[in-house]
Amino acid sequence: MTIDSRRKYMANEYWVVLAPGSWEFELVELKSPGSIWNPEPDGSYHVAADSEGYDGRTGYVDETAGAYYAARLGVLEHLADIDRQATALVVRHATDAYWAPVGVWQIREGVRHAFDGESATAETFHGAVQQLTTQLPVGLSALRRGSDLVAGVQSQLTDF
């Protein structure tokens, strides 16, 4: 299991978790209070997610629009380069400093750059998610509520 990240690409943060196994993909977006997509400065984070299984999707995504396809392309390019298939979780944090959306190209580039940064490893997908949540602005429970892949991770008593 690897966790690739590169922080603060155009006022966004990206984390990519790749786990051995069949192709699955999910993009989870954390939209910061005070950001362009979550303008209430005193509100809570908005969590949006879309995913696909091995057989792909049959329709357009509901919550993340073009960001989903841009992030997916960045992951697929990396997997093609290393000649692997994987379950991929991409988490994008749109910070409150992100005030001028410039298009989905910056999401694609942010994911591509995530693979250039330092990688971490974990023994299991659960372990990778545990490491990841220590860096996120939301807790494991909020991530679990918004993410199909993370919701499938078994809870431990220490999580509560």
Summary of the structure (lengths in Angstrom):
residues: 160
radius of gyration: 14.7
end to end distance: 24.5
largest distance: 44.8
contacts: 482
relative contact order: 0.26
helix: 31%
strand: 30%
